[in-house]
């Protein structure tokens, strides 16, 4: 029996307004404004070094912005302590997974639920994540550092779910994974959104996967948002097709059009 996905609300659960963050003298994001509506999957596309990860780190409090504001569930969380942000209902799955390698899979999952006191709810969510990723249940007693890269990614996503978050920040889930594993993980991410109603902000270099899994997209270039639209519309835009989806349109000399001029409209 198919599950009817919860409707996407017009009310944003997350808003960034004119956010600027830097590493020392180097500006990583410049005046970024975006919003994520409750119940949707939003994605930020961009090449390596565009500032995608910096956006997520700024939202979750790892980096303090120099300018602008971050609002989550109607409250200003700009530069708030990351632990407070987690308690407020936001989970961050970092690039590179960052599981606790010397803890078991089971204990890694319980670490995700450390802010919760509802034991019955934790047990129910543990069963749910094992349903999404049965291999984690099979290896629940194994040290997380001994898992494959794909299994660690499954564990990192599941650990975030154990906090029962309203919003998950998901950073490069396909990094270092085979196309088959990437497809499996994206299918689960969509299931989590559709079945649980969990809002997701996804950062991903695999534009094809991201655009097909997400509802709304932002294109980031050199730290700035240069385009945003529904993912259905973005997939049809010439610049996206050429620069991100590899659909080459040759000019007179065989140059890719984006190398001459990106129109971003």
C-alpha positions as CSV (number, residue, x, y, z in Angstrom):
1,X,0.0,0.0,0.0
2,X,1.5,3.4,-1.0
3,X,1.9,6.1,1.6
4,X,0.4,9.5,0.8
5,X,3.1,12.1,1.5
6,X,2.2,14.9,3.9
7,X,1.5,18.2,2.1
8,X,4.3,20.7,1.8
9,X,3.4,23.8,3.8
10,X,3.8,27.3,2.5
11,X,5.2,28.2,5.9
12,X,9.0,28.1,5.9
13,X,10.7,26.1,8.7
14,X,14.1,27.6,7.9
15,X,15.0,31.0,6.5
16,X,18.4,32.6,5.8
17,X,18.5,36.3,5.2
18,X,21.6,38.0,3.7
19,X,24.0,35.6,5.4
20,X,27.7,36.1,5.0
21,X,30.3,33.6,6.5
22,X,34.1,33.5,6.2
23,X,37.2,31.5,7.0
24,X,39.6,34.2,8.2
25,X,39.9,36.7,5.4
26,X,38.2,34.5,2.9
27,X,34.5,35.0,2.3
28,X,32.8,31.6,1.7
29,X,29.2,32.7,1.3
30,X,28.1,36.2,0.3
31,X,24.7,37.5,1.1
32,X,22.9,34.2,0.9
33,X,19.1,34.2,1.3
34,X,17.0,31.1,1.0
35,X,14.1,29.3,2.7
36,X,13.0,25.7,3.2
37,X,9.3,25.0,3.5
38,X,8.0,22.5,6.1
39,X,7.7,19.1,4.6
40,X,9.8,19.6,1.5
41,X,13.3,18.5,0.3
42,X,15.3,21.5,-0.8
43,X,18.7,21.3,-2.4
44,X,21.7,23.5,-2.9
45,X,23.7,22.8,-6.0
46,X,27.2,24.1,-6.7
47,X,30.6,23.0,-7.7
48,X,33.3,22.1,-5.2
49,X,34.3,25.2,-3.2
50,X,31.1,27.1,-4.0
51,X,30.2,27.4,-0.3
52,X,27.6,24.7,0.0
53,X,29.0,23.1,3.2
54,X,29.5,26.5,4.7
55,X,25.8,27.2,4.4
56,X,25.0,24.1,6.4
57,X,27.7,24.7,9.0
58,X,26.4,28.3,9.5
59,X,22.8,27.0,10.0
60,X,23.8,24.4,12.6
61,X,26.0,26.8,14.5
62,X,29.4,25.4,13.7
63,X,30.4,28.6,12.0
64,X,29.2,32.0,13.2
65,X,28.1,34.3,10.3
66,X,29.6,37.7,10.0
67,X,26.3,39.2,8.7
68,X,22.7,38.2,8.3
69,X,20.3,35.9,10.2
70,X,19.2,32.3,10.4
71,X,15.7,31.6,11.6
72,X,14.4,28.1,12.4
73,X,10.8,27.4,13.3
74,X,10.2,31.1,13.8
75,X,13.1,31.6,16.2
76,X,16.4,33.3,15.6
77,X,19.2,30.7,15.9
78,X,21.9,32.9,14.5
79,X,25.3,31.9,16.0
80,X,23.5,29.9,18.7
81,X,25.4,27.0,20.4
82,X,25.1,23.9,18.2
83,X,23.9,21.7,21.1
84,X,21.0,24.1,21.6
85,X,20.2,24.0,17.9
86,X,20.0,20.2,18.0
87,X,17.7,20.3,21.0
88,X,15.5,22.7,19.0
89,X,14.9,20.0,16.4
90,X,17.7,20.3,13.8
91,X,20.1,17.5,12.9
92,X,23.2,17.8,10.7
93,X,24.6,14.9,8.7
94,X,28.1,16.2,7.9
95,X,30.2,15.6,4.8
96,X,32.4,12.5,5.3
97,X,29.9,10.9,7.7
98,X,31.9,11.3,11.0
99,X,30.5,8.4,12.9
100,X,32.0,7.4,16.2
101,X,34.4,4.7,15.0
102,X,35.1,2.9,18.3
103,X,31.4,2.7,19.3
104,X,29.1,0.0,18.1
105,X,26.5,0.8,15.5
106,X,23.8,0.5,18.2
107,X,25.6,2.9,20.5
108,X,26.1,5.4,17.6
109,X,22.4,5.4,17.0
110,X,21.7,5.9,20.7
111,X,24.1,8.9,20.6
112,X,21.7,10.4,18.1
113,X,18.9,10.2,20.7
114,X,20.9,11.7,23.6
115,X,18.5,14.8,23.8
116,X,15.4,12.6,24.2
117,X,13.8,11.2,27.3
118,X,11.0,9.3,25.7
119,X,12.3,5.7,25.8
120,X,9.3,4.2,24.0
121,X,9.7,6.7,21.2
122,X,13.5,6.0,20.9
123,X,12.8,2.3,20.7
124,X,10.2,2.9,18.0
125,X,12.6,5.1,16.0
126,X,15.4,2.5,16.4
127,X,13.1,-0.1,14.9
128,X,12.2,2.3,12.1
129,X,15.8,3.1,11.1
130,X,16.6,-0.6,11.1
131,X,13.7,-1.0,8.8
132,X,15.2,1.6,6.4
133,X,18.7,0.0,6.6
134,X,18.5,-3.7,7.6
135,X,22.3,-4.0,7.3
136,X,22.7,-1.8,10.4
137,X,20.6,-4.2,12.5
138,X,22.7,-7.1,11.2
139,X,25.9,-5.2,12.3
140,X,24.5,-3.5,15.4
141,X,27.2,-4.9,17.7
142,X,30.0,-4.1,15.2
143,X,32.3,-1.1,15.7
144,X,31.1,1.7,13.3
145,X,34.7,2.3,12.1
146,X,34.6,-1.2,10.5
147,X,31.6,-0.5,8.3
148,X,32.0,0.3,4.6
149,X,31.6,3.9,3.4
150,X,28.1,3.3,2.3
151,X,27.1,1.7,5.6
152,X,28.7,4.6,7.5
153,X,26.5,7.0,5.4
154,X,23.5,4.9,6.3
155,X,24.5,5.1,10.0
156,X,25.0,8.8,9.9
157,X,21.6,9.4,8.4
158,X,20.0,7.0,10.9
159,X,21.8,8.7,13.8
160,X,20.3,12.0,12.7
161,X,16.8,10.5,12.5
162,X,17.2,9.2,16.1
163,X,17.0,12.8,17.3
164,X,13.4,12.9,15.8
165,X,14.3,16.2,14.0
166,X,12.0,18.6,12.3
167,X,14.8,19.4,9.8
168,X,17.8,17.4,8.6
169,X,20.8,19.0,6.9
170,X,22.4,16.5,4.6
171,X,25.8,17.2,3.3
172,X,27.1,15.3,0.2
173,X,25.5,11.9,0.9
174,X,26.9,10.5,-2.3
175,X,30.5,11.4,-1.6
176,X,32.8,8.4,-2.3
177,X,29.9,6.0,-3.0
178,X,29.1,3.8,-6.0
179,X,26.2,4.8,-8.2
180,X,24.2,1.8,-6.9
181,X,24.7,2.8,-3.3
182,X,24.0,6.4,-4.1
183,X,20.7,5.5,-5.7
184,X,19.7,3.3,-2.7
185,X,20.5,6.1,-0.2
186,X,18.6,8.7,-2.2
187,X,15.6,6.5,-2.3
188,X,15.6,6.1,1.5
189,X,16.1,9.9,1.9
190,X,12.9,10.4,-0.2
191,X,11.1,7.8,1.8
192,X,12.0,9.5,5.1
193,X,10.6,12.7,3.7
194,X,7.4,11.2,2.3
195,X,6.7,8.8,5.2
196,X,7.8,10.9,8.2
197,X,7.2,14.4,6.8
198,X,10.8,15.3,7.8
199,X,12.0,18.4,6.1
200,X,15.4,18.1,4.4
201,X,18.0,20.5,3.1
202,X,20.4,18.7,0.9
203,X,23.8,19.7,-0.4
204,X,25.0,17.6,-3.3
205,X,27.4,17.6,-6.2
206,X,25.4,14.9,-8.0
207,X,23.0,17.4,-9.6
208,X,20.9,14.7,-11.4
209,X,20.2,12.8,-8.2
210,X,19.6,16.0,-6.2
211,X,17.2,17.5,-8.7
212,X,15.2,14.3,-9.1
213,X,14.9,13.8,-5.3
214,X,14.1,17.4,-4.3
215,X,11.2,19.8,-4.6
216,X,13.0,23.1,-4.8
217,X,16.6,24.0,-5.7
218,X,19.1,26.8,-5.3
219,X,22.2,27.2,-7.4
220,X,25.3,28.5,-5.6
221,X,28.2,30.0,-7.4
222,X,31.2,31.7,-5.7
223,X,29.3,32.0,-2.5
224,X,26.2,33.6,-4.0
225,X,22.8,32.2,-5.0
226,X,22.5,32.8,-8.7
227,X,19.3,30.9,-9.5
228,X,16.4,29.3,-7.6
229,X,13.2,27.5,-8.8
230,X,11.3,24.3,-8.5
231,X,13.5,21.4,-9.4
232,X,11.1,20.5,-12.2
233,X,11.8,23.9,-13.8
234,X,15.6,23.8,-13.0
235,X,15.9,20.5,-14.9
236,X,14.7,22.2,-18.0
237,X,17.0,25.3,-17.9
238,X,19.8,25.3,-20.4
239,X,22.5,26.4,-18.0
240,X,21.6,23.6,-15.6
241,X,21.5,21.0,-18.4
242,X,25.0,22.1,-19.6
243,X,26.8,23.0,-16.5
244,X,25.4,20.4,-14.0
245,X,23.8,17.6,-16.0
246,X,26.4,17.3,-18.7
247,X,24.1,17.9,-21.6
248,X,26.6,19.6,-23.9
249,X,25.5,22.1,-26.5
250,X,28.3,22.9,-28.8
251,X,28.9,26.2,-30.4
252,X,30.8,26.9,-33.6
253,X,34.1,25.9,-32.1
254,X,32.7,23.2,-29.9
255,X,32.9,25.3,-26.8
256,X,30.4,24.7,-24.1
257,X,28.0,27.7,-23.9
258,X,28.5,28.2,-20.2
259,X,32.2,28.8,-20.6
260,X,31.3,31.8,-22.8
261,X,28.5,33.1,-20.7
262,X,26.2,31.7,-18.0
263,X,22.9,33.5,-18.1
264,X,21.3,32.1,-14.9
265,X,17.8,33.0,-15.8
